[in-house]
Amino acid sequence: MARELASWGRYPYAPQQLHPCIWRDELPPLLQRLATNTAGTLPYGNGRSYGDSCLAVSGELLQTRQLDRLLAADWERGLIRAEAGVILAELLAVAIPRGWFLPVTPGTQFVTLGGAVANDVHGKNHHVRGTFGNHVHRFSLVRSDQAAPLECSAAENPELFHASIGGLGLTGVIAWVELQLMPITSSRIDSLTVRFDSLGEFFRLSDEFDKTHEYTVAWIDCLAKGSAAGRGVFSVGNHARQGALEVDGQTRLSVPLTPPVTLINSLSLCLFNNAYYHLHKPGRHAAQGSYAPFFYPLDSILHWNRIYGRKGFQQYQCVIPDAVAEPAMTDMLAAIAASGSGSFLAVMKRCGDVPSPGLMSFPMPGVSLALDFPQQQRLDSGLFRRLDQIVRTAGGRLYPAKDAHMSGEDFRTFYPAWQQVEALRDPPLLSLFWKRVTQA
């Protein structure tokens, strides 16, 4: 039976009906049925996309989360083949004890393999290993206009291979993925944290640590003004050379209900940001710990999206080219601080120059900034309009997987290869995002 659901950000509100698929051989007939009996559909994994890229225009979603089987594994080479509904946490649970880790991981381990490919996710080591798509060997794609699933790789059906990586689930339904893992000798992370007092210091730290560390990222106090503007905490890490190969079993809290109004406001943000900044003392502080708190801090709080209340939230994530990153980020942080609306988790990181095989991959050589804002009407017409102008002028772009407001004109400028994806789109597959940015 179908059930209602929404996106992780809960905005825009567009209730969807879920149609689960349990076995791979059910995918073609289910896709055909939804294409024929409804106004189309869209593949849907574990629901961690924030905006409307995971919401179907028809309101009918084909869910692949129950396709969660490991199909084959070569543990000598670290090459695995798994169904598209396997989430990264499940893959880590079988890979870590055997000495393997994800080559690229986003900020949550609760995304599916299919979703990681469709959004070409990136992580703290983009400057070293590029995006998730750089490590995908092949995948199976089910389309409504094909009698049998297509195997896609750089050599076989290459156009669909490149269009599907970062293609937002529009080129077909991914049934399984073959992925190259990364060898590790310990599941623990040797980390270093450095509190910094200005945006310029962030860039100096990034220049230093990108050369020596696999993972680099910074938290930014987005409300700080004046001499404190751009302050934050820089965190870097490498996989430890020695230690156990243990799967993290962190205890998780849960937000039990959705409050009628958001718990994120100017007062709570100011208190949190000040406390978090001063919690980190000046100097460089080394530590070793489990991988989960380092990569997935928010995963320790189940249903954390509920703290934003019934209206939900929007994430704003952009990337700015290196040449103009510092002045552009200075202007963006000034605009955010002046607005009084900010994020308790403002993430800034350097993206590298490793090209993705995907046509619409988000990262480019430059600096990325990501923030969550409680949904309110004045966001799109006020703060976001100002931020968009800065990104546009700087030659940057926004992240479709996190977006709920980007204009069609901006999208088509940011991603000129969109027409190639549109030409290969499986006609019944259409998201609210794609309709908004290509048909408006």
Disulfide bonds with the S-S distance in Angstrom:
none
